Amino acid sequence: MITPFFKLEQTEEHVVVTIKAPNANIRDAEIDFCEKTFIFSAAPYFLRLYLPGFVGIPENSSSDYEADSGTFVIKVPKQNKGEEFKDLEMLSELLKPQRPSGQSNVEELEEEIEGVLADQKLQKEEESPNLEEIKKFGYGFGWYKMGIMKKFGEELEDLFAIRNPDEVEITKRYDIMVKNDEKSFDSEHYLADLFDVPDELTQIIKSSLPSNIFTFNDDDRLILKDLKVIKLKRFTAEENKQIMYSLLDILFSYLLDLRINDWEPNVQSDVMVAKISPSISNFVRFSTLKDSITSAIRRTLCYCLYRNFDLCKKELEDLDVILEKGRSCLLHCLLALRKRFYNSSHDFIYLFNQLFIDDYCIWIQIVDEKVLEQVREELKEIRKSLQKSDISELDLDYIETEAKMIMMKVENGEYDSDDN
């Protein structure tokens, strides 16, 4: 059976279910609902939804059918008039049977490589790594995947800074990343973007975040209806925060790429996002949000086309905006990024989805709202206090002071290149 395209909206009295089933025979269509379950059946389509609230009796419902588009619009009465049904855009949750009421809503995702990218599946591991190995060497979403990267070897050298994570402990990856960033930092490039700001960079920083670019839409619904609902296991509250910290560095990179490309990704955008994101490029795990944010900023100043601290601060503002918009906006960004990786011209970019994004698309729909709220407040505090000295590994203040002294000497005719 085929899961049809569907979306849910609500009024004070009804949940409005829109279903597109162009190949269905209307005579075969059956619609039923009871308590929190809604069922639509019209061969070859079948849809079962698990709603967040109780619905009334079918006798109080109504439905319309648009023959030209094969669209059903069903108005399902709420049992309690005025009740808000939360998270109706979290389609993966609506398709999944509800947990018993006593079970925690904060759960972790277990690896299930079977995804919607059937032609790009990773082969199943012949022997699963043990739990101790995963705790020590895991990577990808939640740091619980192993054995994937070693299959590809040199083919992935241009995508990942740490190319053999199966052999590099999680606790050592951050230091390796920082050392590589320090070696890659080009002070002349940084100073040029500071003291001789290109006109296009000025416009990039001034550009306003489009109001409609982060709106959950029908493209998102099409992806979600086919996204596999993967197995779940429980994460601790601290682990969920660490997962969120990594999500923010990924979204920082995503927003940065959008901003510098005038809100339209280009053919190099997928590689750019992966390069800037510490979590994707180096498989690191952060214990604080500040480490995540400063790492993303440092990598921007090392690898981005524009290496400007004000640009980085603008990205934190963008990040704050999408956090304020809430869960559906975060999900939309993840789905847009997933689509970009899926359509990439690079042979192995799809791995980013299987290592990170697919799982994040499910996790963001179920993670406790408290985690989102806590991280949102942490980001606000970081934005208030952030200084260049927080990117301590690059010595930005020292480099700028030295450059200003040289410029003063040049202006006064005192500078001799042999002095430098």
PEGI-V422153 format. One record per residue. N is the residue number from 1. PHI is phi in degrees with one decimal (none if undefined). OMEGA is omega in radians with two decimals (none if undefined). NEAR is the number of other C-alpha atoms within 8 Angstrom. Layout:
[[N:PHI:OMEGA:NEAR] [N:PHI:OMEGA:NEAR]]
This chain:
[[1:none:-3.10:6] [2:-101.5:3.00:6] [3:-79.8:-3.11:9] [4:-75.3:2.96:11] [5:-63.7:3.10:10] [6:-150.1:2.99:10] [7:-146.8:-3.11:10] [8:-122.3:3.01:10] [9:-130.9:-3.13:8] [10:-148.6:2.98:9] [11:-119.9:3.10:8] [12:-60.1:-3.00:8] [13:-109.4:-2.99:10] [14:-134.2:2.80:11] [15:-100.3:-3.09:12] [16:-101.2:-3.11:12] [17:-103.2:3.09:13] [18:-105.3:-3.08:11] [19:-127.8:3.07:11] [20:-102.4:-3.12:11] [21:-135.4:-2.98:11] [22:-65.1:-3.10:7] [23:-100.1:-3.10:6] [24:-82.9:3.00:12] [25:-92.6:-3.05:8] [26:-59.8:3.13:6] [27:-68.1:-3.13:4] [28:-90.2:-3.02:9] [29:-69.0:3.07:11] [30:-128.9:3.13:8] [31:-128.5:3.13:8] [32:-147.8:3.06:8] [33:-156.1:-3.12:11] [34:-160.3:-3.13:11] [35:55.0:-3.11:8] [36:-114.2:-3.06:11] [37:-113.4:3.08:10] [38:-122.9:-3.12:12] [39:-130.2:3.02:12] [40:-125.9:3.13:12] [41:-140.7:3.06:11] [42:-160.7:-3.03:12] [43:-47.2:0.14:10] [44:-93.6:-3.05:8] [45:-105.0:3.03:13] [46:-148.7:-3.13:13] [47:-140.6:3.02:9] [48:-122.9:-3.13:9] [49:-117.2:3.08:10] [50:-110.8:-2.99:13] [51:-80.3:3.14:10] [52:-80.3:3.13:8] [53:-145.6:-3.10:8] [54:-81.4:3.11:11] [55:-109.3:-3.12:13] [56:-85.1:-3.06:11] [57:-94.2:-3.11:10] [58:-56.5:-3.10:10] [59:-61.0:-3.12:4] [60:-97.5:-3.13:8] [61:-96.3:3.04:10] [62:-147.5:3.14:7] [63:-147.7:3.08:8] [64:-129.6:3.12:7] [65:-131.9:3.10:8] [66:-102.7:-3.01:8] [67:-63.9:-3.07:6] [68:-61.9:-3.11:5] [69:-105.6:-3.10:7] [70:66.1:-3.04:12] [71:-107.2:3.03:13] [72:-101.7:3.05:13] [73:-122.8:-3.05:11] [74:-113.4:3.07:11] [75:-97.6:-3.11:11] [76:-98.7:-3.10:14] [77:-70.1:3.02:13] [78:-80.2:3.08:13] [79:-66.1:-3.14:8] [80:-113.0:-3.13:8] [81:-56.2:3.12:8] [82:91.1:3.13:7] [83:-68.3:3.09:7] [84:-91.3:3.04:5] [85:-88.3:-3.02:9] [86:-80.5:2.97:5] [87:56.5:3.11:6] [88:-72.6:3.06:9] [89:-92.3:3.13:8] [90:-84.7:-2.94:9] [91:-65.1:3.13:10] [92:-62.6:3.10:12] [93:-69.7:3.14:10] [94:-68.2:3.14:12] [95:-84.3:-3.03:9] [96:-100.9:3.07:9] [97:-54.2:-3.09:7] [98:-72.4:3.10:5] [99:-76.1:3.00:5] [100:-57.1:-3.00:5] [101:-60.9:-3.11:4] [102:-85.7:-3.07:4] [103:-87.3:-3.10:6] [104:-62.8:3.11:5] [105:-86.4:-3.13:7] [106:-99.6:-3.06:11] [107:-132.4:3.14:12] [108:-107.9:-3.06:11] [109:-96.5:3.13:12] [110:-94.5:-3.08:9] [111:-64.6:3.01:8] [112:-140.9:-2.97:7] [113:-66.7:3.13:8] [114:-61.8:-3.10:7] [115:-127.4:-3.11:10] [116:-78.2:-3.13:7] [117:-90.0:-2.98:6] [118:-60.3:-3.10:7] [119:-82.7:-3.11:4] [120:-126.3:-3.08:6] [121:-65.5:2.94:9] [122:-80.4:3.13:6] [123:-68.1:-3.14:4] [124:-69.0:3.11:5] [125:-65.1:3.11:6] [126:-67.7:-3.13:4] [127:-139.3:-3.10:4] [128:-72.4:3.07:5] [129:-66.4:-3.13:8] [130:-79.7:-3.02:6] [131:-61.5:-3.13:6] [132:-65.6:3.09:6] [133:-64.3:3.14:9] [134:-64.0:3.12:13] [135:-60.7:-3.06:9] [136:-92.0:-3.00:9] [137:-122.7:-3.05:14] [138:-60.8:3.11:14] [139:-152.3:-3.06:14] [140:77.5:-3.13:11] [141:-58.5:3.10:12] [142:70.4:3.11:10] [143:56.5:3.13:12] [144:-126.9:3.09:12] [145:-104.3:3.11:13] [146:-151.0:3.03:11] [147:82.1:-3.09:9] [148:-85.0:-3.01:8] [149:-66.5:-3.06:11] [150:-67.9:3.12:8] [151:-73.9:-2.98:6] [152:-105.4:3.06:8] [153:55.6:-3.02:10] [154:-64.7:-3.11:6] [155:-63.2:-3.07:6] [156:-108.5:-3.03:10] [157:-60.7:-3.10:9] [158:-86.2:-3.12:6] [159:-104.8:-3.04:10] [160:-126.3:3.10:12] [161:-71.3:3.03:9] [162:-98.0:-2.95:9] [163:-92.6:-3.13:10] [164:-129.3:-3.05:9] [165:-61.5:3.09:12] [166:-64.0:-3.11:11] [167:-118.0:-3.13:6] [168:-114.7:-3.09:9] [169:-63.7:3.13:10] [170:-55.4:-3.06:13] [171:-68.1:-3.10:7] [172:-101.0:-3.02:8] [173:-69.2:-3.12:13] [174:-61.6:-3.13:11] [175:-63.0:3.10:7] [176:-62.9:3.13:8] [177:-61.0:-3.10:11] [178:-61.3:3.13:9] [179:-62.0:3.11:8] [180:-66.4:3.11:8] [181:-64.9:3.13:11] [182:-60.3:3.13:9] [183:-67.5:-3.06:6] [184:-85.2:-3.06:8] [185:-64.9:3.13:10] [186:-109.9:-3.07:7] [187:-64.1:3.14:7] [188:-66.4:3.09:6] [189:-63.4:-3.14:8] [190:-61.9:-3.11:11] [191:-67.2:3.11:11] [192:-63.6:3.13:9] [193:-76.5:3.09:12] [194:-91.8:-3.02:8] [195:-95.0:3.13:6] [196:-131.4:-3.01:7] [197:-65.8:3.09:9] [198:-60.6:-3.14:7] [199:-57.3:-3.11:6] [200:-66.4:3.10:6] [201:-68.6:3.08:10] [202:-58.1:3.13:9] [203:-67.9:3.12:8] [204:-61.1:-3.12:10] [205:-68.5:-3.13:9] [206:-75.9:-3.05:6] [207:-56.2:3.14:7] [208:-88.0:3.10:4] [209:-64.5:-3.13:5] [210:-58.2:-3.05:6] [211:-71.6:-3.03:5] [212:-107.4:-3.01:5] [213:-77.1:-3.09:5] [214:-114.7:-3.13:10] [215:-90.5:3.08:7] [216:-59.2:-2.98:10] [217:-138.1:-3.08:7] [218:-67.4:3.06:7] [219:-60.6:3.10:6] [220:-62.7:-3.12:11] [221:-64.3:3.11:12] [222:-62.6:3.13:9] [223:-69.4:-3.05:9] [224:-65.3:-3.09:9] [225:-65.2:-3.13:12] [226:-105.3:-3.13:8] [227:-72.7:-3.10:10] [228:-63.1:3.04:7] [229:-83.3:-3.00:7] [230:-87.6:-3.09:10] [231:-64.1:-3.08:8] [232:-122.1:2.91:8] [233:-144.6:-2.91:8] [234:-89.6:2.98:8] [235:-103.5:3.00:9] [236:-76.3:3.11:8] [237:-60.7:-3.14:8] [238:-66.5:3.11:6] [239:-64.5:3.09:9] [240:-63.4:3.09:12] [241:-66.6:3.11:10] [242:-63.4:3.08:12] [243:-62.8:3.12:10] [244:-67.2:3.11:11] [245:-59.0:3.12:13] [246:-68.7:3.09:13] [247:-59.3:-3.11:9] [248:-68.1:3.10:11] [249:-71.9:3.06:14] [250:-66.5:-3.14:14] [251:-70.1:3.03:11] [252:-56.1:-3.12:13] [253:-65.5:3.13:14] [254:-62.8:-3.13:10] [255:-68.7:3.10:11] [256:-60.0:-3.14:9] [257:-62.6:3.10:13] [258:-60.9:-3.08:11] [259:-64.1:-3.05:10] [260:-73.6:3.10:9] [261:-107.4:3.09:9] [262:56.7:3.02:7] [263:69.5:3.04:8] [264:-130.2:-3.13:6] [265:-63.8:3.07:9] [266:-114.9:-3.02:6] [267:-68.0:-3.14:7] [268:-99.6:-3.04:7] [269:-61.8:-3.10:9] [270:-63.6:3.11:11] [271:-67.9:3.13:9] [272:-60.2:-3.13:11] [273:-59.7:-3.13:12] [274:-65.8:-3.12:14] [275:-65.8:-3.08:12] [276:-75.1:-3.08:13] [277:-67.7:3.08:14] [278:-61.6:-3.07:18] [279:-68.0:-3.14:11] [280:-76.4:-3.02:14] [281:-75.6:-3.03:13] [282:-124.3:3.09:12] [283:56.1:-3.08:14] [284:-79.6:3.03:11] [285:-126.4:-3.08:11] [286:-105.6:3.07:10] [287:-93.7:3.09:6] [288:-136.3:3.09:8] [289:-67.5:-3.13:11] [290:-62.2:3.08:7] [291:-62.4:3.12:9] [292:-63.2:-3.08:14] [293:-68.2:-3.12:10] [294:-66.4:3.09:10] [295:-68.4:3.10:10] [296:-64.7:3.10:14] [297:-65.9:-3.14:11] [298:-58.4:-3.12:11] [299:-69.0:3.03:13] [300:-62.9:-3.13:12] [301:-72.4:3.13:13] [302:-100.4:-2.93:11] [303:-126.7:-3.08:11] [304:-75.4:3.06:10] [305:-60.0:3.10:4] [306:-109.0:-3.03:8] [307:-117.0:-2.96:13] [308:-135.8:-3.07:10] [309:-66.9:3.11:9] [310:-64.3:3.06:7] [311:-63.1:3.11:9] [312:-63.5:3.10:10] [313:-63.8:3.10:9] [314:-65.0:3.11:9] [315:-66.7:3.07:11] [316:-65.2:3.06:10] [317:-64.2:3.09:9] [318:-60.3:-3.13:10] [319:-62.8:3.10:12] [320:-61.7:-3.12:11] [321:-62.5:-3.08:8] [322:-72.2:3.03:11] [323:-66.9:3.10:12] [324:-65.3:3.14:7] [325:-69.3:2.98:8] [326:101.2:-2.99:8] [327:-57.9:-3.09:9] [328:-65.9:3.10:11] [329:-69.0:3.10:13] [330:-61.9:3.12:11] [331:-63.8:3.12:12] [332:-59.1:3.14:13] [333:-62.1:3.12:10] [334:-63.7:-3.14:12] [335:-68.1:3.08:12] [336:-65.2:3.11:9] [337:-67.1:3.10:10] [338:-59.5:3.13:11] [339:-62.3:3.13:8] [340:-64.0:3.12:9] [341:-64.3:-3.11:12] [342:-64.1:-3.09:9] [343:-92.4:-3.08:6] [344:-63.7:3.07:11] [345:-80.8:3.12:5] [346:-77.8:-3.02:5] [347:-60.6:-2.97:6] [348:-119.8:3.13:6] [349:-60.8:-3.14:13] [350:-57.5:3.12:11] [351:-60.5:3.13:7] [352:-59.9:3.10:10] [353:-67.3:-3.07:12] [354:-74.3:3.10:11] [355:-83.6:-2.99:12] [356:-128.4:-2.79:11] [357:-69.9:3.13:14] [358:-56.8:3.14:11] [359:-66.3:3.11:12] [360:-62.1:-3.14:11] [361:-63.4:3.08:11] [362:-82.5:-3.06:11] [363:-60.7:-3.07:10] [364:-65.5:3.13:10] [365:-78.9:-3.03:11] [366:-120.8:-3.07:10] [367:-61.2:-3.10:12] [368:-56.5:3.14:8] [369:-57.5:3.13:6] [370:-61.4:3.11:6] [371:-63.6:3.12:12] [372:-62.6:-3.12:11] [373:-66.2:-3.13:8] [374:-62.9:-3.12:8] [375:-68.2:3.09:12] [376:-60.4:3.12:11] [377:-67.6:3.10:8] [378:-61.9:3.14:9] [379:-64.8:3.12:10] [380:-60.7:3.13:9] [381:-66.1:3.12:8] [382:-64.2:3.13:9] [383:-61.5:-3.13:10] [384:-67.8:-2.97:6] [385:-106.8:-3.00:6] [386:-61.1:3.08:7] [387:-130.2:3.09:6] [388:-61.6:3.13:9] [389:-65.5:3.09:8] [390:-69.7:3.04:7] [391:-94.2:-2.91:13] [392:-62.8:-3.06:8] [393:-65.5:-3.07:6] [394:-98.2:3.10:8] [395:51.0:-3.04:9] [396:-62.4:-3.12:10] [397:-62.3:3.14:8] [398:-64.4:-3.13:7] [399:-61.6:-3.13:9] [400:-67.7:3.14:9] [401:-61.9:3.13:8] [402:-62.6:3.14:8] [403:-64.8:3.13:9] [404:-65.1:3.11:8] [405:-63.9:3.12:8] [406:-64.0:3.14:9] [407:-63.5:3.10:8] [408:-65.2:3.12:8] [409:-65.4:3.12:10] [410:-63.0:3.14:9] [411:-62.5:-3.11:7] [412:-92.6:3.14:7] [413:70.1:-3.07:6] [414:-102.9:-2.99:7] [415:-85.6:3.04:9] [416:-119.4:-3.08:6] [417:-58.9:3.12:5] [418:-70.0:-3.14:4] [419:-77.8:-3.04:5] [420:-94.8:none:4]]
